[in-house]
């Protein structure tokens, strides 16, 4: 080998070594703490997949600020302490630019102090942290919890003769927020809550709680919480032979199908617009859902799009905010997110402001049921 070739090869190697770190810096890192295992797995896996679909579309268009988007996902196992661990790792080791984390509210709450110190914004699939200085760096894609409650209370008031209801909930912050809303607003709908019962997310039997509410006169249950306990509650109602309806929170349709088989026309659930896309009138909302559904269905066919659509919203919000800020700096991105007013998403229109990190301020939710295997809006 000639000296010239050796020196040229060495020069190329040196050039590659010098360029490699710079290339690595051209990645825009998105961190995600999600309950890929545990009680939140169904929804958080869908959230993750929706984020990934959005990233695929964005990367095909050049990424964010000319940088390829890299998603770093860590399983928080649906546990708050585990969430703190994975957030710390993504902040210190991965050095992520922004978080688009899942629906485990307690985990996002626990990690919020780390976010504040790192000055890294997070767009969430959960309710906002409870301390004002933590809220400053957090934005949510979900509607206020009371919207889920009001959708169900309105149905009971207008479409049934039921006057007494029970509330069955898990201990999560989101479920507790819904419970509080029900306790506050039930009387406004002419309803009396005669029983409030809590359960654990891994409980295999809820018959004691259900019987207690039924004995107190409840003929409808607001079941609040994610996971397999919804089917458990349905089976208990059926096995006990109780004449009562169950109205549940937002959830993946895959969880609801076996519940519908058990309870039939006594089962209702809160649905997002994406879950009843075909029933929607033509609108900006339906157009945005359709934009998301094209790549979603290409990869996942007829899988429930609800939580994935919110993941899509989170990433498109981040991309739009970076473009508006003309910067990937955390503080500038946070400030830009506060100005994202009138942003059309797959769940509704986001109206963020300095004093409002909730985003969705008008109730977009519908009540639905499943008849002969098909999701239908309850009129």
C-alpha positions as CSV (number, residue, x, y, z in Angstrom):
1,X,0.0,0.0,0.0
2,X,1.4,3.4,-1.0
3,X,2.2,6.1,1.6
4,X,-0.3,8.3,-0.2
5,X,-3.1,5.8,0.2
6,X,-2.2,5.3,3.9
7,X,-2.3,9.0,4.6
8,X,-5.5,9.4,2.7
9,X,-7.1,6.5,4.6
10,X,-5.8,7.9,7.9
11,X,-7.2,11.3,7.0
12,X,-10.6,9.9,6.2
13,X,-10.6,7.9,9.5
14,X,-9.7,11.1,11.4
15,X,-12.4,13.0,9.5
16,X,-15.0,10.4,10.3
17,X,-14.0,10.5,14.0
18,X,-14.3,14.3,14.1
19,X,-17.6,14.3,12.2
20,X,-19.3,11.4,14.2
21,X,-19.9,13.4,17.4
22,X,-21.3,16.3,15.4
23,X,-23.7,14.0,13.6
24,X,-24.8,12.5,16.9
25,X,-25.7,16.0,18.0
26,X,-28.0,16.5,15.1
27,X,-30.6,14.1,16.7
28,X,-33.6,15.6,18.4
29,X,-34.2,13.3,21.4
30,X,-37.7,12.7,22.7
31,X,-38.0,10.9,26.0
32,X,-41.0,8.8,27.1
33,X,-41.7,7.3,30.5
34,X,-44.6,4.9,29.9
35,X,-46.4,2.0,31.6
36,X,-45.5,-0.7,29.1
37,X,-46.2,-3.2,31.8
38,X,-48.6,-3.0,34.8
39,X,-52.1,-1.7,34.8
40,X,-51.6,1.1,32.3
41,X,-50.0,-1.1,29.6
42,X,-52.9,-1.2,27.2
43,X,-53.1,2.6,26.9
44,X,-49.5,3.5,27.2
45,X,-48.4,1.0,24.6
46,X,-50.9,2.6,22.2
47,X,-49.7,6.1,23.2
48,X,-46.1,5.0,22.4
49,X,-47.1,3.6,19.1
50,X,-49.0,6.8,18.2
51,X,-45.9,8.8,19.0
52,X,-43.8,6.5,16.8
53,X,-46.2,6.9,13.9
54,X,-46.0,10.7,14.2
55,X,-42.2,10.6,14.4
56,X,-42.1,8.5,11.3
57,X,-44.2,11.0,9.4
58,X,-42.1,14.0,10.8
59,X,-38.8,12.3,10.0
60,X,-39.9,11.7,6.4
61,X,-40.4,15.4,6.2
62,X,-37.0,16.3,7.6
63,X,-37.6,15.8,11.4
64,X,-37.6,18.7,13.8
65,X,-35.5,21.8,13.2
66,X,-33.7,19.8,10.5
67,X,-32.8,17.1,13.0
68,X,-33.8,13.4,12.9
69,X,-36.1,12.6,15.8
70,X,-35.0,9.8,18.1
71,X,-37.5,8.3,20.5
72,X,-36.1,7.0,23.8
73,X,-38.7,4.9,25.6
74,X,-38.4,3.6,29.2
75,X,-40.9,1.3,31.0
76,X,-42.0,2.8,34.3
77,X,-44.0,-0.4,35.0
78,X,-47.0,1.8,35.9
79,X,-45.2,2.6,39.2
80,X,-44.3,6.1,40.5
81,X,-40.9,5.2,41.9
82,X,-39.9,3.4,38.7
83,X,-40.9,6.5,36.8
84,X,-38.5,8.7,38.8
85,X,-35.7,6.2,38.0
86,X,-36.3,6.3,34.2
87,X,-36.8,10.0,34.1
88,X,-33.5,10.6,35.9
89,X,-31.8,8.2,33.4
90,X,-33.2,10.0,30.4
91,X,-32.3,13.4,31.7
92,X,-28.8,12.6,32.9
93,X,-27.6,9.9,30.5
94,X,-29.7,10.3,27.3
95,X,-30.0,14.1,27.6
96,X,-33.4,14.3,26.0
97,X,-34.8,17.5,24.6
98,X,-38.4,17.0,25.5
99,X,-40.7,14.4,27.1
100,X,-43.9,13.0,25.7
101,X,-44.7,10.7,28.5
102,X,-47.6,8.3,29.1
103,X,-50.7,8.1,31.2
104,X,-49.4,7.1,34.6
105,X,-50.2,10.4,36.4
106,X,-48.6,9.4,39.7
107,X,-45.3,8.7,37.9
108,X,-45.3,12.0,36.1
109,X,-46.1,13.7,39.4
110,X,-43.2,12.0,41.1
111,X,-40.8,12.9,38.4
112,X,-41.9,16.5,38.0
113,X,-39.2,18.0,40.3
114,X,-36.6,16.5,38.0
115,X,-38.2,18.1,35.0
116,X,-38.2,21.5,36.7
117,X,-34.5,21.3,37.5
118,X,-33.6,20.1,34.0
119,X,-35.9,22.7,32.4
120,X,-37.2,20.1,30.0
121,X,-40.8,20.4,29.0
122,X,-43.1,17.4,29.0
123,X,-46.3,16.9,27.0
124,X,-48.3,14.2,28.8
125,X,-51.1,11.6,28.4
126,X,-51.9,12.2,32.1
127,X,-53.4,14.9,34.2
128,X,-51.1,17.7,35.2
129,X,-48.9,17.7,38.4
130,X,-50.5,19.4,41.4
131,X,-47.9,21.9,42.3
132,X,-47.8,25.2,40.3
133,X,-44.0,25.2,39.8
134,X,-44.3,21.7,38.4
135,X,-47.2,22.6,36.1
136,X,-45.0,25.3,34.5
137,X,-43.1,22.6,32.6
138,X,-46.0,20.2,31.9
139,X,-48.7,20.2,29.3
140,X,-51.4,17.6,28.8
141,X,-53.3,16.2,25.8
142,X,-56.2,14.8,27.8
143,X,-59.5,16.7,28.4
144,X,-60.3,17.6,32.0
145,X,-61.3,14.5,34.0
146,X,-64.7,16.1,34.7
147,X,-65.6,15.8,31.0
148,X,-65.6,12.0,31.3
149,X,-67.9,12.2,34.3
150,X,-70.3,14.8,32.8
151,X,-70.7,12.7,29.6
152,X,-72.0,9.8,31.7
153,X,-74.1,11.8,34.2
154,X,-75.8,13.5,31.3
155,X,-76.8,10.2,29.8
156,X,-78.2,8.9,33.0
157,X,-80.2,12.1,33.6
158,X,-81.6,12.3,30.1
159,X,-82.0,8.7,28.9
160,X,-82.8,6.7,32.1
161,X,-85.1,6.8,35.1
162,X,-82.2,6.1,37.5
163,X,-81.7,8.5,40.4
164,X,-79.2,6.7,42.5
165,X,-75.7,5.8,41.4
166,X,-72.4,4.4,42.7
167,X,-68.8,5.3,42.0
168,X,-66.2,2.5,41.7
169,X,-62.7,3.7,41.3
170,X,-59.0,2.8,41.5
171,X,-56.5,4.9,43.6
172,X,-54.8,6.7,40.7
173,X,-54.7,10.5,40.6
174,X,-56.8,10.6,37.4
175,X,-59.4,8.3,38.9
176,X,-59.6,10.3,42.1
177,X,-60.0,13.5,40.0
178,X,-63.0,11.9,38.3
179,X,-64.4,10.7,41.6
180,X,-64.2,14.2,43.0
181,X,-65.9,15.6,39.9
182,X,-68.7,13.1,40.3
183,X,-69.2,13.9,43.9
184,X,-69.3,17.6,43.1
185,X,-71.6,17.5,40.1
186,X,-74.0,14.6,40.5
187,X,-76.6,16.7,42.2
188,X,-76.6,19.1,39.3
189,X,-77.9,16.2,37.2
190,X,-80.6,15.3,39.7
191,X,-78.6,12.2,40.8
192,X,-77.6,11.0,44.3
193,X,-74.3,9.1,44.9
194,X,-75.2,6.4,47.4
195,X,-71.8,4.6,47.4
196,X,-68.2,5.4,46.6
197,X,-66.0,2.3,46.6
198,X,-62.3,2.0,45.9
199,X,-60.5,-1.1,44.5
200,X,-56.9,-2.1,43.7
201,X,-55.8,-2.3,40.1
202,X,-54.9,-6.0,40.5
203,X,-58.2,-7.0,42.4
204,X,-59.7,-10.2,41.0
205,X,-63.1,-9.7,42.6
206,X,-65.2,-6.6,43.1
207,X,-68.4,-8.2,44.1
208,X,-68.4,-6.9,47.7
209,X,-68.1,-3.3,46.6
210,X,-70.7,-3.7,43.9
211,X,-73.2,-5.5,46.2
212,X,-72.8,-2.8,48.8
213,X,-73.7,0.0,46.3
214,X,-76.6,-2.0,44.9
215,X,-78.0,-2.6,48.4
216,X,-77.9,1.2,48.9
217,X,-80.1,1.7,45.9
218,X,-77.5,2.3,43.1
219,X,-78.8,1.2,39.7
220,X,-75.9,2.6,37.7
221,X,-72.1,2.4,38.4
222,X,-69.6,4.9,37.2
223,X,-66.6,2.6,36.9
224,X,-63.4,4.7,36.9
225,X,-60.0,3.2,36.1
226,X,-58.0,1.3,33.5
227,X,-57.3,-2.3,32.8
228,X,-58.8,-5.7,33.5
229,X,-60.9,-4.7,36.5
230,X,-63.6,-3.4,34.0
231,X,-64.2,-6.9,32.8
232,X,-64.0,-8.2,36.5
233,X,-66.8,-5.7,37.4
234,X,-68.9,-6.7,34.5
235,X,-68.6,-10.4,35.4
236,X,-69.5,-9.7,39.0
237,X,-72.6,-7.7,38.0
238,X,-73.7,-10.6,35.7
239,X,-72.9,-13.3,38.3
240,X,-74.9,-11.5,41.0
241,X,-77.8,-11.0,38.7
242,X,-78.1,-7.3,39.4
243,X,-80.3,-5.0,37.4
244,X,-77.8,-2.2,36.9
245,X,-75.9,-0.5,34.1
246,X,-72.2,0.2,34.1
247,X,-70.7,3.3,32.5
248,X,-66.9,3.3,32.2
249,X,-64.1,5.7,31.5
250,X,-62.0,6.1,28.3
251,X,-60.2,2.9,27.5
252,X,-58.9,0.9,24.6
253,X,-61.7,-0.8,22.7
254,X,-59.9,-4.1,23.0
255,X,-60.6,-4.0,26.7
256,X,-64.3,-3.2,26.2
257,X,-65.2,-5.9,23.6
258,X,-65.4,-8.8,26.2
259,X,-67.1,-6.4,28.6
260,X,-69.8,-5.8,26.0
261,X,-70.2,-9.6,25.5
262,X,-70.9,-9.9,29.3
263,X,-73.2,-7.0,29.9
264,X,-74.7,-6.4,26.5
265,X,-77.0,-3.3,26.5
266,X,-76.2,-2.5,30.1
267,X,-72.7,-1.4,29.2
268,X,-71.7,2.1,28.1
269,X,-68.4,3.9,27.8
270,X,-66.9,7.3,27.2
271,X,-65.5,7.5,23.7
272,X,-63.1,9.9,22.0
273,X,-63.9,11.2,18.5
274,X,-61.2,9.0,17.0
275,X,-63.0,5.9,18.3
276,X,-66.2,6.8,16.4
277,X,-64.5,8.4,13.4
278,X,-67.1,7.1,10.9
279,X,-70.0,8.6,12.8
280,X,-68.4,12.1,12.8
281,X,-69.7,14.9,10.6
282,X,-67.2,16.5,8.2
283,X,-65.1,19.0,10.1
284,X,-61.6,20.1,10.9
285,X,-61.6,17.5,13.7
286,X,-62.5,14.7,11.3
287,X,-59.9,15.8,8.8
288,X,-57.1,15.8,11.4
289,X,-58.2,12.3,12.6
290,X,-58.1,11.2,9.0
291,X,-54.6,12.5,8.6
292,X,-53.5,10.5,11.5
293,X,-55.5,7.4,10.6
294,X,-53.8,7.0,7.2
295,X,-50.4,6.1,8.6
296,X,-51.9,4.5,11.7
297,X,-54.1,2.1,9.8
298,X,-51.3,1.3,7.3
299,X,-49.3,-0.1,10.2
300,X,-52.0,-1.2,12.7
301,X,-55.1,-1.8,10.6
302,X,-58.3,-1.4,12.8
303,X,-56.6,-1.2,16.1
304,X,-58.1,1.3,18.5
305,X,-56.7,4.8,17.6
306,X,-57.7,6.8,20.7
307,X,-54.6,6.8,22.9
308,X,-52.4,6.6,19.8
309,X,-54.1,9.7,18.5
310,X,-53.1,11.6,21.6
311,X,-49.6,10.5,21.1
312,X,-49.8,11.8,17.6
313,X,-51.1,15.1,19.0
314,X,-48.2,15.3,21.5
315,X,-45.6,15.0,18.8
316,X,-47.2,17.3,16.3
317,X,-47.6,19.9,19.1
318,X,-43.9,19.6,19.9
319,X,-43.0,20.0,16.3
320,X,-45.2,23.0,15.8
321,X,-43.9,24.6,19.0
322,X,-40.3,24.1,18.0
323,X,-41.1,25.7,14.6
324,X,-42.8,28.6,16.3
325,X,-39.9,29.1,18.7
326,X,-37.3,28.6,16.0
327,X,-35.3,26.8,18.6
328,X,-35.0,23.5,20.4
329,X,-34.0,25.1,23.6
330,X,-36.1,23.8,26.5
331,X,-37.2,27.1,27.9
332,X,-38.0,28.6,24.5
333,X,-40.0,25.4,23.6
334,X,-41.9,25.7,26.9
335,X,-42.8,29.3,26.2
336,X,-43.9,28.4,22.6
337,X,-46.1,25.6,23.9
338,X,-48.0,28.2,26.0
339,X,-48.9,30.0,22.8
340,X,-50.3,27.0,21.0
341,X,-53.9,28.3,20.9
342,X,-56.4,26.9,18.4
343,X,-54.2,23.9,17.5
344,X,-56.4,21.1,15.9
345,X,-55.7,17.7,17.3
346,X,-57.3,14.3,17.0
347,X,-59.3,14.6,20.3
348,X,-60.2,18.3,20.0
349,X,-58.8,21.8,19.7
350,X,-56.0,22.7,22.1
351,X,-56.1,26.2,23.7
352,X,-52.8,26.4,25.7
353,X,-52.0,29.6,27.4
354,X,-49.6,30.8,30.2
355,X,-52.4,30.2,32.7
356,X,-53.8,27.0,31.0
357,X,-51.7,23.9,30.3
358,X,-54.8,21.7,30.1
359,X,-55.2,22.4,26.4
360,X,-58.6,21.0,25.6
361,X,-61.2,23.2,27.1
362,X,-64.4,22.1,25.4
363,X,-65.9,18.6,26.0
364,X,-65.3,16.5,22.8
365,X,-66.2,13.2,24.3
366,X,-69.2,11.0,23.4
367,X,-71.0,8.1,25.0
368,X,-70.8,4.8,23.1
369,X,-71.7,1.2,23.3
370,X,-70.8,-2.0,21.4
371,X,-73.6,-3.8,19.5
372,X,-72.9,-6.9,17.5
373,X,-69.2,-6.2,17.8
374,X,-69.5,-2.7,16.4
375,X,-68.9,0.5,18.3
376,X,-71.9,2.9,18.1
377,X,-72.5,6.4,19.4
378,X,-75.4,6.5,21.9
379,X,-77.8,9.2,20.7
